[in-house]
Amino acid sequence: RVQYAAWQHLKAGRAALESGDPRAARKHLELCLDDWPRSAEAHFLAGRAARKCGDAPAALRHFETATGLGYDAGEVELERALGALAEGDFVSS
């Protein structure tokens, strides 16, 4: 039952992100992470939702955890770069 609820929150969080509602996504993903704290995907998506809400510190924490749990490093770096651009922190070459 707990596993099913966590999966449902992961699914709802993913759907909320896809529909452009990062606040709702954050709520679902935090509930998912309460039961699945070692889910790399949930941490990655929670980081994306936090970034879209403008919460850079939370986004970075989730991205670091996702990377540590084996999530695709390229996707994490892309999200970090998007966050840096949103913050106006970019390097011109």
Backbone as CSV, one residue per row, in Angstrom:
resi,resn,N_x,N_y,N_z,CA_x,CA_y,CA_z,C_x,C_y,C_z
1,ARG,0.820,-1.197,0.000,0.000,0.000,0.000,0.863,1.260,0.000
2,VAL,1.907,1.297,0.815,2.813,2.440,0.863,3.520,2.600,-0.478
3,GLN,3.951,1.487,-1.033,4.641,1.532,-2.327,3.717,2.078,-3.420
4,TYR,2.478,1.669,-3.385,1.511,2.139,-4.380,1.284,3.641,-4.230
5,ALA,1.149,4.115,-3.013,0.938,5.550,-2.774,2.142,6.350,-3.262
6,ALA,3.345,5.867,-2.985,4.550,6.563,-3.439,4.599,6.607,-4.961
7,TRP,4.263,5.500,-5.586,4.256,5.444,-7.051,3.221,6.417,-7.617
8,GLN,2.044,6.483,-6.980,0.994,7.405,-7.430,1.457,8.860,-7.308
9,HIS,2.163,9.178,-6.232,2.670,10.546,-6.071,3.766,10.855,-7.092
10,LEU,4.595,9.881,-7.391,5.616,10.080,-8.428,4.943,10.351,-9.769
11,LYS,3.965,9.546,-10.083,3.225,9.702,-11.331,2.512,11.064,-11.394
12,ALA,1.876,11.458,-10.302,1.171,12.749,-10.252,2.152,13.910,-10.328
13,GLY,3.307,13.765,-9.696,4.334,14.807,-9.761,4.859,14.986,-11.171
14,ARG,5.101,13.889,-11.840,5.560,13.931,-13.235,4.510,14.611,-14.110
15,ALA,3.243,14.248,-13.917,2.157,14.834,-14.710,2.016,16.330,-14.430
16,ALA,2.152,16.733,-13.171,2.048,18.153,-12.833,3.168,18.957,-13.488
17,LEU,4.369,18.399,-13.519,5.475,19.077,-14.209,5.177,19.221,-15.689
18,GLU,4.694,18.145,-16.290,4.396,18.172,-17.719,3.285,19.165,-18.056
19,SER,2.370,19.392,-17.122,1.263,20.318,-17.380,1.588,21.743,-16.942
20,GLY,2.796,21.965,-16.452,3.219,23.314,-16.104,2.846,23.772,-14.706
21,ASP,2.674,22.837,-13.775,2.321,23.195,-12.400,3.401,22.685,-11.439
22,PRO,4.545,23.382,-11.363,5.636,22.886,-10.524,5.331,22.884,-9.031
23,ARG,4.442,23.769,-8.579,4.084,23.771,-7.146,3.370,22.476,-6.763
24,ALA,2.419,22.081,-7.582,1.723,20.815,-7.320,2.696,19.652,-7.436
25,ALA,3.593,19.722,-8.403,4.589,18.664,-8.575,5.432,18.518,-7.320
26,ARG,5.866,19.641,-6.757,6.692,19.590,-5.545,5.962,18.871,-4.417
27,LYS,4.693,19.182,-4.245,3.918,18.554,-3.162,3.867,17.041,-3.344
28,HIS,3.553,16.610,-4.561,3.477,15.172,-4.821,4.839,14.502,-4.668
29,LEU,5.867,15.140,-5.173,7.192,14.519,-5.131,7.743,14.455,-3.712
30,GLU,7.438,15.457,-2.895,7.865,15.381,-1.490,7.154,14.232,-0.777
31,LEU,5.876,14.038,-1.076,5.154,12.903,-0.486,5.738,11.577,-0.977
32,CYS,6.104,11.526,-2.232,6.748,10.328,-2.768,8.065,10.060,-2.036
33,LEU,8.852,11.127,-1.852,10.162,10.967,-1.215,10.053,10.613,0.268
34,ASP,8.923,10.915,0.892,8.723,10.481,2.280,8.813,8.960,2.374
35,ASP,8.296,8.270,1.351,8.304,6.806,1.345,9.454,6.215,0.537
36,TRP,9.911,6.946,-0.469,11.012,6.483,-1.322,12.158,7.484,-1.299
37,PRO,12.843,7.641,-0.181,13.907,8.641,-0.085,15.122,8.334,-0.962
38,ARG,15.209,7.110,-1.463,16.350,6.742,-2.311,15.961,6.615,-3.783
39,SER,14.890,7.282,-4.172,14.470,7.273,-5.576,15.196,8.371,-6.333
40,ALA,16.112,7.977,-7.195,16.858,8.952,-7.989,15.917,9.761,-8.875
41,GLU,14.940,9.092,-9.476,14.004,9.802,-10.352,13.180,10.822,-9.571
42,ALA,12.695,10.456,-8.399,11.891,11.387,-7.597,12.719,12.596,-7.188
43,HIS,13.982,12.382,-6.825,14.846,13.513,-6.473,15.107,14.396,-7.694
44,PHE,15.342,13.788,-8.831,15.575,14.580,-10.042,14.353,15.429,-10.370
45,LEU,13.183,14.811,-10.361,11.963,15.551,-10.674,11.663,16.612,-9.617
46,ALA,11.940,16.305,-8.349,11.756,17.295,-7.290,12.706,18.471,-7.502
47,GLY,13.913,18.181,-7.964,14.859,19.248,-8.279,14.364,20.114,-9.425
48,ARG,13.827,19.483,-10.444,13.279,20.226,-11.582,12.112,21.109,-11.117
49,ALA,11.234,20.560,-10.289,10.099,21.334,-9.795,10.576,22.503,-8.939
50,ALA,11.548,22.256,-8.078,12.093,23.330,-7.241,12.731,24.417,-8.109
51,ARG,13.467,24.020,-9.136,14.080,24.996,-10.050,13.009,25.846,-10.697
52,LYS,11.940,25.209,-11.152,10.869,25.946,-11.824,10.110,26.855,-10.867
53,CYS,10.174,26.562,-9.574,9.547,27.421,-8.563,10.512,28.516,-8.084
54,GLY,11.722,28.497,-8.592,12.701,29.503,-8.197,13.443,29.199,-6.908
55,ASP,13.384,27.963,-6.446,14.047,27.560,-5.208,15.354,26.839,-5.556
56,ALA,16.371,27.636,-5.890,17.651,27.073,-6.331,18.317,26.186,-5.282
57,PRO,18.357,26.576,-3.999,19.014,25.697,-3.016,18.376,24.303,-2.940
58,ALA,17.042,24.246,-2.939,16.369,22.941,-2.890,16.643,22.160,-4.165
59,ALA,16.616,22.849,-5.306,16.880,22.172,-6.574,18.266,21.540,-6.555
60,LEU,19.269,22.286,-6.118,20.633,21.759,-6.084,20.758,20.573,-5.139
61,ARG,20.095,20.639,-3.986,20.139,19.499,-3.053,19.555,18.246,-3.699
62,HIS,18.410,18.407,-4.363,17.788,17.247,-5.004,18.662,16.725,-6.147
63,PHE,19.253,17.633,-6.930,20.103,17.187,-8.042,21.343,16.451,-7.524
64,GLU,21.918,16.936,-6.437,23.081,16.240,-5.864,22.694,14.847,-5.392
65,THR,21.556,14.750,-4.753,21.097,13.437,-4.278,20.797,12.518,-5.452
66,ALA,20.116,13.045,-6.479,19.797,12.229,-7.656,21.072,11.697,-8.299
67,THR,22.079,12.549,-8.416,23.355,12.123,-9.004,23.989,11.039,-8.146
68,GLY,23.995,11.236,-6.834,24.564,10.248,-5.916,23.850,8.907,-5.970
69,LEU,22.570,8.941,-6.344,21.790,7.704,-6.444,21.838,7.102,-7.841
70,GLY,22.630,7.725,-8.731,22.845,7.131,-10.044,22.005,7.686,-11.179
71,TYR,21.326,8.828,-10.961,20.534,9.398,-12.053,21.463,9.904,-13.147
72,ASP,20.983,9.955,-14.368,21.766,10.363,-15.526,22.436,11.725,-15.302
73,ALA,23.761,11.742,-15.281,24.511,12.964,-14.993,24.287,14.042,-16.050
74,GLY,24.099,13.651,-17.296,23.856,14.625,-18.356,22.552,15.377,-18.151
75,GLU,21.521,14.668,-17.749,20.234,15.329,-17.493,20.330,16.261,-16.297
76,VAL,21.061,15.842,-15.271,21.233,16.679,-14.091,21.998,17.949,-14.466
77,GLU,23.051,17.813,-15.252,23.834,18.985,-15.649,22.997,19.951,-16.481
78,LEU,22.140,19.433,-17.342,21.257,20.289,-18.124,20.341,21.083,-17.194
79,GLU,19.751,20.435,-16.206,18.878,21.132,-15.255,19.649,22.178,-14.462
80,ARG,20.858,21.851,-14.070,21.689,22.826,-13.342,21.992,24.027,-14.230
81,ALA,22.279,23.783,-15.492,22.557,24.877,-16.428,21.317,25.750,-16.618
82,LEU,20.160,25.131,-16.723,18.918,25.905,-16.854,18.684,26.759,-15.614
83,GLY,18.984,26.210,-14.464,18.850,26.981,-13.226,19.815,28.150,-13.190
84,ALA,21.049,27.926,-13.633,22.036,29.004,-13.668,21.595,30.110,-14.628
85,LEU,21.058,29.727,-15.769,20.561,30.726,-16.719,19.416,31.527,-16.129
86,ALA,18.530,30.869,-15.452,17.383,31.554,-14.833,17.853,32.552,-13.778
87,GLU,18.948,32.211,-13.114,19.490,33.091,-12.082,20.393,34.174,-12.684
88,GLY,20.626,34.108,-14.008,21.499,35.079,-14.650,22.959,34.766,-14.442
89,ASP,23.258,33.548,-14.033,24.624,33.127,-13.747,25.115,32.265,-14.903
90,PHE,25.674,32.899,-15.910,26.184,32.139,-17.047,27.510,32.739,-17.494
91,VAL,28.252,31.915,-18.180,29.585,32.308,-18.640,29.558,32.390,-20.150
92,SER,30.030,33.491,-20.683,30.132,33.589,-22.152,31.520,33.132,-22.564
93,SER,31.594,32.487,-23.701,32.902,32.003,-24.145,33.451,32.835,-25.261
